[in-house]
Amino acid sequence: MSAHPNGNCLRCRKPCQVFGCRWCAACYYPGIDETYRRYRDMIEEGYTRYQAKVQSGWGDPDEARED
C-alpha cells in the first residue's frame, strides 16, 4: 500500500489516522487496495465513474449516485 500525498482517505476524504496511509480506519478492510485498483482500471477502460463504482464493488448504487 503506497502513501497518499495529502493524507486524506481515498474513499471518504477524511484525514487518515496513520501518516502515509491511503485509508482511514473506518474505511479500511482487507482487500480495499484491490477493489480500488479494479475501480481505477475500469475508469481507464472507459466505464463511467458510476458504472465502475458499482461494478467494482467500490460503492453501492445509492452511494455512487452521489458522486
KOLDO-988319 format. One record per atom (N, C-alpha, C, O): residue number from 1; residue in three letters; atom name; x, y, z. Coordinates in nm, 2 decimals, padded with zeros to 4 digits, always signed. Each point is the difference from the previous one (the first is absolute). Example, Ala and Ser with C-alpha at 12.3 -4.5 7.8 and 13.67 -1.06 7.14 Angstrom:
BEGIN
ATOM   num   residu   atome       c1       c2       c3
ATOM     1      ALA       N   +01.32   -00.57   +00.78
ATOM     1      ALA      CA   -00.09   +00.12   +00.00
ATOM     1      ALA       C   +00.09   +00.12   +00.00
ATOM     1      ALA       O   +00.10   +00.00   +00.07
ATOM     2      SER       N   -00.14   +00.11   -00.14
ATOM     2      SER      CA   +00.09   +00.11   +00.00
ATOM     2      SER       C   -00.08   +00.11   +00.08
ATOM     2      SER       O   +00.05   +00.11   +00.01
! end
This chain:
BEGIN
ATOM   num   residu   atome       c1       c2       c3
ATOM     1      MET       N   +00.08   -00.12   +00.00
ATOM     1      MET      CA   -00.08   +00.12   +00.00
ATOM     1      MET       C   +00.09   +00.12   +00.00
ATOM     1      MET       O   +00.08   +00.02   +00.09
ATOM     2      SER       N   -00.09   +00.07   -00.19
ATOM     2      SER      CA   +00.08   +00.12   -00.01
ATOM     2      SER       C   -00.07   +00.11   +00.07
ATOM     2      SER       O   -00.12   +00.01   +00.01
ATOM     3      ALA       N   +00.20   +00.09   +00.03
ATOM     3      ALA      CA   -00.05   +00.12   +00.07
ATOM     3      ALA       C   -00.08   +00.09   -00.10
ATOM     3      ALA       O   +00.04   +00.01   -00.11
ATOM     4      HIS       N   -00.14   +00.05   +00.17
ATOM     4      HIS      CA   -00.07   +00.10   -00.08
ATOM     4      HIS       C   +00.05   +00.14   +00.05
ATOM     4      HIS       O   +00.01   +00.03   +00.11
ATOM     5      PRO       N   +00.02   +00.06   -00.21
ATOM     5      PRO      CA   +00.08   +00.12   +00.03
ATOM     5      PRO       C   -00.07   +00.10   +00.10
ATOM     5      PRO       O   +00.07   +00.06   +00.08
ATOM     6      ASN       N   -00.20   -00.05   -00.09
ATOM     6      ASN      CA   -00.07   +00.10   +00.09
ATOM     6      ASN       C   -00.04   -00.05   +00.13
ATOM     6      ASN       O   -00.05   +00.08   +00.09
ATOM     7      GLY       N   +00.06   -00.21   -00.06
ATOM     7      GLY      CA   -00.03   -00.05   +00.13
ATOM     7      GLY       C   -00.15   -00.03   +00.02
ATOM     7      GLY       O   -00.04   -00.02   +00.12
ATOM     8      ASN       N   -00.04   +00.03   -00.22
ATOM     8      ASN      CA   -00.15   -00.02   +00.01
ATOM     8      ASN       C   -00.03   -00.13   -00.06
ATOM     8      ASN       O   +00.06   -00.05   -00.09
ATOM     9      CYS       N   -00.16   -00.01   +00.15
ATOM     9      CYS      CA   -00.05   -00.13   -00.05
ATOM     9      CYS       C   -00.05   +00.01   -00.14
ATOM     9      CYS       O   -00.07   +00.10   -00.04
ATOM    10      LEU       N   +00.10   -00.19   -00.05
ATOM    10      LEU      CA   -00.04   +00.00   -00.14
ATOM    10      LEU       C   -00.15   -00.03   -00.01
ATOM    10      LEU       O   -00.05   +00.02   -00.11
ATOM    11      ARG       N   -00.01   -00.08   +00.21
ATOM    11      ARG      CA   -00.14   -00.04   -00.01
ATOM    11      ARG       C   -00.09   +00.11   +00.05
ATOM    11      ARG       O   -00.09   +00.04   -00.07
ATOM    12      CYS       N   +00.11   +00.01   +00.19
ATOM    12      CYS      CA   -00.09   +00.09   +00.07
ATOM    12      CYS       C   +00.06   +00.15   +00.01
ATOM    12      CYS       O   -00.07   +00.09   +00.04
ATOM    13      ARG       N   +00.20   -00.08   -00.07
ATOM    13      ARG      CA   +00.07   +00.13   +00.00
ATOM    13      ARG       C   +00.03   +00.05   +00.14
ATOM    13      ARG       O   +00.04   +00.12   +00.01
ATOM    14      LYS       N   -00.07   -00.19   +00.09
ATOM    14      LYS      CA   +00.03   +00.04   +00.14
ATOM    14      LYS       C   +00.15   -00.02   +00.02
ATOM    14      LYS       O   +00.06   -00.09   -00.06
ATOM    15      PRO       N   +00.00   +00.16   +00.16
ATOM    15      PRO      CA   +00.14   -00.02   +00.03
ATOM    15      PRO       C   +00.03   -00.15   +00.04
ATOM    15      PRO       O   -00.08   -00.06   +00.08
ATOM    16      CYS       N   +00.19   +00.01   -00.12
ATOM    16      CYS      CA   +00.05   -00.13   +00.04
ATOM    16      CYS       C   +00.06   +00.01   +00.14
ATOM    16      CYS       O   +00.06   +00.10   +00.03
ATOM    17      GLN       N   -00.08   -00.20   +00.05
ATOM    17      GLN      CA   +00.06   +00.00   +00.13
ATOM    17      GLN       C   +00.14   -00.04   +00.00
ATOM    17      GLN       O   +00.08   +00.04   +00.10
ATOM    18      VAL       N   -00.03   -00.11   -00.20
ATOM    18      VAL      CA   +00.14   -00.04   +00.00
ATOM    18      VAL       C   +00.07   +00.07   -00.12
ATOM    18      VAL       O   -00.05   +00.00   -00.11
ATOM    19      PHE       N   +00.15   +00.07   +00.14
ATOM    19      PHE      CA   +00.07   +00.08   -00.10
ATOM    19      PHE       C   +00.05   -00.09   -00.12
ATOM    19      PHE       O   +00.05   -00.11   +00.02
ATOM    20      GLY       N   -00.08   +00.15   -00.14
ATOM    20      GLY      CA   +00.04   -00.07   -00.12
ATOM    20      GLY       C   -00.10   -00.11   -00.04
ATOM    20      GLY       O   +00.03   -00.07   -00.10
ATOM    21      CYS       N   -00.14   +00.05   +00.16
ATOM    21      CYS      CA   -00.09   -00.10   -00.04
ATOM    21      CYS       C   -00.10   +00.06   -00.10
ATOM    21      CYS       O   -00.01   +00.12   -00.02
ATOM    22      ARG       N   -00.06   -00.21   -00.05
ATOM    22      ARG      CA   -00.10   +00.04   -00.10
ATOM    22      ARG       C   -00.14   +00.00   +00.05
ATOM    22      ARG       O   -00.09   +00.05   -00.06
ATOM    23      TRP       N   +00.07   -00.12   +00.17
ATOM    23      TRP      CA   -00.14   -00.03   +00.05
ATOM    23      TRP       C   -00.01   +00.04   +00.15
ATOM    23      TRP       O   +00.09   -00.03   +00.08
ATOM    24      CYS       N   -00.20   +00.08   -00.04
ATOM    24      CYS      CA   -00.03   +00.03   +00.14
ATOM    24      CYS       C   -00.04   -00.13   +00.07
ATOM    24      CYS       O   -00.03   -00.10   -00.07
ATOM    25      ALA       N   +00.03   +00.09   +00.20
ATOM    25      ALA      CA   -00.04   -00.12   +00.07
ATOM    25      ALA       C   -00.14   -00.04   -00.03
ATOM    25      ALA       O   -00.03   -00.12   +00.00
ATOM    26      ALA       N   -00.06   +00.21   -00.02
ATOM    26      ALA      CA   -00.14   -00.04   -00.03
ATOM    26      ALA       C   -00.02   -00.06   -00.13
ATOM    26      ALA       O   -00.09   -00.08   -00.02
ATOM    27      CYS       N   +00.17   +00.12   -00.08
ATOM    27      CYS      CA   -00.02   -00.05   -00.14
ATOM    27      CYS       C   +00.09   -00.13   -00.03
ATOM    27      CYS       O   -00.04   -00.07   -00.09
ATOM    28      TYR       N   +00.14   +00.05   +00.17
ATOM    28      TYR      CA   +00.10   -00.10   -00.03
ATOM    28      TYR       C   -00.07   -00.14   +00.02
ATOM    28      TYR       O   -00.07   -00.02   +00.10
ATOM    29      TYR       N   +00.10   -00.07   -00.19
ATOM    29      TYR      CA   -00.04   -00.14   +00.01
ATOM    29      TYR       C   +00.11   -00.08   -00.08
ATOM    29      TYR       O   +00.05   +00.05   -00.10
ATOM    30      PRO       N   -00.03   -00.18   +00.13
ATOM    30      PRO      CA   +00.09   -00.08   -00.08
ATOM    30      PRO       C   -00.05   -00.01   -00.14
ATOM    30      PRO       O   -00.11   -00.03   -00.03
ATOM    31      GLY       N   +00.20   +00.07   -00.07
ATOM    31      GLY      CA   -00.04   -00.01   -00.14
ATOM    31      GLY       C   -00.04   +00.14   -00.06
ATOM    31      GLY       O   -00.03   +00.00   -00.11
ATOM    32      ILE       N   +00.03   +00.10   +00.19
ATOM    32      ILE      CA   -00.04   +00.13   -00.05
ATOM    32      ILE       C   +00.09   +00.05   -00.11
ATOM    32      ILE       O   -00.05   +00.07   -00.09
ATOM    33      ASP       N   +00.18   -00.10   +00.10
ATOM    33      ASP      CA   +00.09   +00.04   -00.11
ATOM    33      ASP       C   -00.04   -00.06   -00.13
ATOM    33      ASP       O   +00.00   +00.07   -00.11
ATOM    34      GLU       N   -00.03   -00.20   +00.11
ATOM    34      GLU      CA   -00.04   -00.07   -00.12
ATOM    34      GLU       C   -00.13   +00.06   -00.06
ATOM    34      GLU       O   -00.02   +00.02   -00.12
ATOM    35      THR       N   -00.08   +00.01   +00.21
ATOM    35      THR      CA   -00.13   +00.05   -00.05
ATOM    35      THR       C   +00.03   +00.14   -00.06
ATOM    35      THR       O   -00.06   +00.03   -00.10
ATOM    36      TYR       N   +00.14   +00.05   +00.16
ATOM    36      TYR      CA   +00.03   +00.13   -00.05
ATOM    36      TYR       C   +00.07   -00.01   -00.13
ATOM    36      TYR       O   -00.03   +00.08   -00.10
ATOM    37      ARG       N   +00.12   -00.17   +00.09
ATOM    37      ARG      CA   +00.08   -00.02   -00.13
ATOM    37      ARG       C   -00.10   -00.04   -00.11
ATOM    37      ARG       O   +00.01   +00.05   -00.11
ATOM    38      ARG       N   -00.10   -00.14   +00.14
ATOM    38      ARG      CA   -00.10   -00.04   -00.10
ATOM    38      ARG       C   -00.09   +00.12   -00.04
ATOM    38      ARG       O   -00.03   +00.01   -00.12
ATOM    39      TYR       N   -00.01   +00.07   +00.21
ATOM    39      TYR      CA   -00.08   +00.12   -00.03
ATOM    39      TYR       C   +00.08   +00.09   -00.09
ATOM    39      TYR       O   -00.06   +00.05   -00.10
ATOM    40      ARG       N   +00.18   -00.02   +00.13
ATOM    40      ARG      CA   +00.08   +00.09   -00.08
ATOM    40      ARG       C   +00.03   -00.06   -00.14
ATOM    40      ARG       O   -00.01   +00.07   -00.10
ATOM    41      ASP       N   +00.03   -00.20   +00.09
ATOM    41      ASP      CA   +00.02   -00.07   -00.13
ATOM    41      ASP       C   -00.13   +00.01   -00.09
ATOM    41      ASP       O   +00.01   +00.03   -00.12
ATOM    42      MET       N   -00.12   -00.04   +00.18
ATOM    42      MET      CA   -00.13   +00.01   -00.07
ATOM    42      MET       C   -00.02   +00.14   -00.06
ATOM    42      MET       O   -00.05   +00.02   -00.11
ATOM    43      ILE       N   +00.09   +00.08   +00.19
ATOM    43      ILE      CA   -00.01   +00.14   -00.05
ATOM    43      ILE       C   +00.09   +00.02   -00.12
ATOM    43      ILE       O   -00.04   +00.06   -00.10
ATOM    44      GLU       N   +00.16   -00.12   +00.11
ATOM    44      GLU      CA   +00.10   +00.02   -00.11
ATOM    44      GLU       C   -00.05   -00.08   -00.12
ATOM    44      GLU       O   +00.03   +00.04   -00.12
ATOM    45      GLU       N   -00.11   -00.15   +00.14
ATOM    45      GLU      CA   -00.05   -00.07   -00.12
ATOM    45      GLU       C   -00.12   +00.07   -00.06
ATOM    45      GLU       O   -00.05   -00.05   -00.11
ATOM    46      GLY       N   +00.00   +00.16   +00.17
ATOM    46      GLY      CA   -00.11   +00.07   -00.07
ATOM    46      GLY       C   -00.13   +00.00   +00.07
ATOM    46      GLY       O   -00.10   +00.06   -00.04
ATOM    47      TYR       N   +00.09   -00.14   +00.15
ATOM    47      TYR      CA   -00.12   +00.00   +00.08
ATOM    47      TYR       C   -00.03   +00.13   +00.06
ATOM    47      TYR       O   +00.10   +00.08   +00.04
ATOM    48      THR       N   -00.22   -00.04   -00.02
ATOM    48      THR      CA   -00.03   +00.12   +00.08
ATOM    48      THR       C   +00.04   -00.02   +00.14
ATOM    48      THR       O   +00.01   -00.12   +00.05
ATOM    49      ARG       N   +00.00   +00.22   +00.03
ATOM    49      ARG      CA   +00.04   -00.01   +00.14
ATOM    49      ARG       C   -00.11   -00.08   +00.08
ATOM    49      ARG       O   +00.02   -00.08   +00.08
ATOM    50      TYR       N   -00.15   +00.11   -00.12
ATOM    50      TYR      CA   -00.11   -00.08   +00.06
ATOM    50      TYR       C   +00.01   -00.15   -00.03
ATOM    50      TYR       O   -00.01   -00.08   +00.09
ATOM    51      GLN       N   +00.03   +00.05   -00.22
ATOM    51      GLN      CA   +00.01   -00.14   -00.03
ATOM    51      GLN       C   +00.11   -00.07   +00.07
ATOM    51      GLN       O   -00.01   -00.11   +00.05
ATOM    52      ALA       N   +00.13   +00.18   -00.05
ATOM    52      ALA      CA   +00.12   -00.06   +00.06
ATOM    52      ALA       C   -00.02   -00.02   +00.15
ATOM    52      ALA       O   +00.04   -00.10   +00.05
ATOM    53      LYS       N   -00.10   +00.20   +00.01
ATOM    53      LYS      CA   -00.02   -00.01   +00.15
ATOM    53      LYS       C   -00.09   -00.12   +00.03
ATOM    53      LYS       O   +00.03   -00.07   +00.10
ATOM    54      VAL       N   -00.14   +00.06   -00.17
ATOM    54      VAL      CA   -00.10   -00.11   +00.03
ATOM    54      VAL       C   +00.06   -00.14   -00.03
ATOM    54      VAL       O   -00.01   -00.09   +00.08
ATOM    55      GLN       N   +00.07   +00.08   -00.20
ATOM    55      GLN      CA   +00.04   -00.13   -00.05
ATOM    55      GLN       C   +00.13   -00.05   +00.07
ATOM    55      GLN       O   +00.02   -00.12   +00.01
ATOM    56      SER       N   +00.06   +00.21   +00.04
ATOM    56      SER      CA   +00.12   -00.04   +00.06
ATOM    56      SER       C   -00.02   -00.03   +00.15
ATOM    56      SER       O   +00.08   -00.06   +00.07
ATOM    57      GLY       N   -00.19   +00.10   -00.02
ATOM    57      GLY      CA   -00.03   -00.01   +00.14
ATOM    57      GLY       C   +00.05   +00.11   +00.09
ATOM    57      GLY       O   -00.01   -00.01   +00.12
ATOM    58      TRP       N   +00.05   +00.12   -00.19
ATOM    58      TRP      CA   +00.05   +00.12   +00.08
ATOM    58      TRP       C   -00.11   +00.07   +00.07
ATOM    58      TRP       O   +00.02   +00.07   +00.10
ATOM    59      GLY       N   -00.14   -00.08   -00.15
ATOM    59      GLY      CA   -00.11   +00.06   +00.06
ATOM    59      GLY       C   -00.13   -00.06   -00.04
ATOM    59      GLY       O   -00.01   -00.06   -00.11
ATOM    60      ASP       N   -00.10   +00.07   +00.19
ATOM    60      ASP      CA   -00.13   -00.05   -00.04
ATOM    60      ASP       C   -00.07   +00.10   -00.09
ATOM    60      ASP       O   +00.05   +00.12   -00.01
ATOM    61      PRO       N   -00.15   -00.16   -00.06
ATOM    61      PRO      CA   -00.06   +00.10   -00.10
ATOM    61      PRO       C   -00.05   +00.13   +00.06
ATOM    61      PRO       O   +00.01   +00.10   -00.06
ATOM    62      ASP       N   -00.06   -00.10   +00.18
ATOM    62      ASP      CA   -00.05   +00.12   +00.06
ATOM    62      ASP       C   +00.12   +00.09   +00.04
ATOM    62      ASP       O   -00.01   +00.13   -00.02
ATOM    63      GLU       N   +00.12   -00.18   +00.07
ATOM    63      GLU      CA   +00.12   +00.08   +00.02
ATOM    63      GLU       C   +00.06   +00.05   -00.12
ATOM    63      GLU       O   +00.04   +00.12   -00.01
ATOM    64      ALA       N   -00.04   -00.20   -00.10
ATOM    64      ALA      CA   +00.06   +00.04   -00.12
ATOM    64      ALA       C   -00.07   +00.12   -00.07
ATOM    64      ALA       O   +00.06   +00.08   -00.07
ATOM    65      ARG       N   -00.19   -00.07   +00.09
ATOM    65      ARG      CA   -00.08   +00.11   -00.06
ATOM    65      ARG       C   +00.04   +00.13   +00.06
ATOM    65      ARG       O   -00.01   +00.11   -00.07
ATOM    66      GLU       N   +00.06   -00.11   +00.19
ATOM    66      GLU      CA   +00.04   +00.13   +00.07
ATOM    66      GLU       C   +00.13   +00.06   -00.07
ATOM    66      GLU       O   +00.02   +00.12   +00.02
ATOM    67      ASP       N   +00.06   -00.20   -00.09
ATOM    67      ASP      CA   +00.12   +00.06   -00.06
ATOM    67      ASP       C   -00.02   +00.07   -00.13
ATOM    67      ASP       O   +00.09   +00.05   -00.06
! end
